[in-house]
């Protein structure tokens, strides 16, 4: 069995248990997966805070050893591909999303210490992730 974190089009999050990824995909295509909160059948799999990734045998790391550089690259790639870059408008966008004025979505950007304090006081959950410069960032400067 495998557990996936799921989200409906109304942003309700829940989990589902499946025999395999293929079983999830098949059931989702047939609209057999239903949001327990609103009965929506427009469901997508979301990133779980804990997940197990199958890897090819040639890429396996010795037991007890973690390739932290590879892990960091994968996290950075995921964030860059799946979070909207709002730059220095991060706090303003986070506040809009928090109060239902803006579209709920995953965002990334920068905030000052004062802005971080404001978000904490407003009850906005966020985390700081140092991202290295990418080739795209270097190209923008040239």
Number of C-alpha atoms within 10 A of each C-alpha: 7 13 15 20 17 19 19 22 13 13 13 14 17 15 15 14 13 15 10 13 14 10 13 21 15 13 13 17 13 10 13 12 21 15 22 13 11 11 10 16 18 15 21 17 17 14 11 12 6 8 11 7 6 7 9 7 7 6 7 12 11 8 6 5 8 11 10 9 9 10 11 13 13 12 14 17 13 12 17 15 10 14 13 14 16 15 13 13 13 20 21 15 20 25 17 14 17 17 11 10 11 13 11 15 12 12 18 23 17 15 17 11 9 9 14 18 13 14 19 12 9 12 11 17 9 12 8 10 11 7 13 10 8 11 8 8 10 9 8 7 6 5
